[in-house]
Amino acid sequence: MRKISLILLFLLLISIVVSIWIFKKEPALYRLPSFSYNDMDVSEFNRSALQAWSDQEEWVKSPSLFVYQFLGGPPRHMIVEFRGEGERPNNYVVTVIKDGDTDDSVSGYKSILEIARGQNGWYLISAKYAWRCQEGRGHRYFSTELCR
């Protein structure tokens, strides 16, 4: 029993250290300025969401599952913020920041998604994205400027 308690205590300490590390990193990423964005075409994805509603798939019924589907799954090193009004919003502005990519020039991406609940589940109103460069490869803020 004591061994199990020590293991649980150890796991708790690890989770606290990881949480502190994430807390220190995430706000800094979230505060980075964004100077320009590229618009994304959302029509194809909205057609697939409408088909998913017809097929009674679950991801089109939940705003978070809907966003993860659009992103291709929950990527690692991701910050997601849903902003909506009221207890059960019909519209959200979703900010997604992914960092820690292994690309040799791009360090991370920031996407701004506007989603709404319709009669047939969630759909995208708009989506745009920007990126930041790896250290020494160009700008460290979010922009559409090319990295070196």
N, C-alpha and C positions, 0 to 999 in steps of 0.2 A: 504494500500500500504506500509506504514511504517513497519507494522508487517511482511509482506513478505520480505522486505529488511533486517530486523533484522534476520529473519530465514535464509536467504541466506548467510548473513555475518557469522552467527554462523556455518553453514555447511561448509563454506569456511575455517574458522579457524580450525574446526575439521579435515578437509582433509589436511591442512598444518601440523598440529601436527602429524597426522598419517604418512604422507609422511616423515617427519623428523625422526620419530621413525624407519620407515622401512629403510630409507637411512643409519641410524646409525647401524642397525642390519645386513643388507644384505652384505655390503662390508666385514664385519668381517667373516661372514660365507663363503663368496667366497674366502677369503684368507687362509682359513684353509688348511693345507697340506693334500694330499692324498697319502698314502703309498702303498696301494695295492687295486686291484679291482677283482671282480668276473665277468667273461664273461657270457653274457646271450645268449641263443639260440634265434635267430631272424627268423628262417626259417618258423615257424608256423605263426608268425605275417605277414611276407612277403606274404605268401599264402593268408591270409585274405585280405591284401591290394590289391592283384591282383584280387581277387573276387570282392572287393569293386569297383575297376576300371570298371570291367565288368558290375556291377550293377549301374554304374554312381553315386556312392556316393560321396559327396563333400569332406569328410575328407581326401581322398587320393590325392586331388588336391592342397592342401595347406600345406606347411611345418609345420606351427604351429598347425593346426588341426590334422595333421598326428602324431605329437609328443604327443599331448594330448590324442589321441586315444590309442597310445602305453602305455601311463601312466595310462590309465583308467579314463581319465577326468582331468581337471585342479584341482589338490589338493590345499588345503589351505597352506599358508606359503611357497610359492614356488618361487624360482628365476630361470628364464630361460634365457639363453644367446645363441643366434644363431650367429655363426661365419662362414661367407662365403665371397668369393671374388667377386667383381663386383656388378653391379646394380641389377641383377637378378640371383643369384648364382644357379648352378645346384647341388652343394654339400654344406652341412653344417656340422659343428661339433657343437653339441648342448650340453650344460652343464645344467643340471637340479639339483637344490638343494632344497630339501624339508626339512623343520625343524619344530619342534613343534609337532611331533607325540606323541600320548598318550601312547605308549608302555612303560612298566615299565623299560626296559633296553636300548632300542634304541631311541635316540633323533631325528635323521634325516638321510636322505640318499642323496648321490650324484651320479648321473648317467651321463655318457658320451655317447652320441649317435652320430653315423656317419650316415647321411642320404644322399640320392642322388635322383635326379629327373631322371626317366627313361621314356620310351615311354608309360608306363602304370601307370604314376603317381609316387609318392614318394615311396621309399623302404629303409629299414635299411641295411646298410653295416655291422655295428657292434653296440653292446650295452654292457656296463659294468657298475657295480655299487659297491659302498662301503657305509659304514654307520659310524655313530659316536654314542657314548654311552651317556646316561643320566649322569648328574653330579653325581659323586660318584659311577658310575657303570662301569668304565673302561676308555678307551681312548676318548679324546674329539676331535681328528682329524678324518678324514675319512680313514677307513681301513676295512679289512675283518677279523680282529681279533675279537674274540667273546667278547661280553659284559658280565659283571657279573650280 
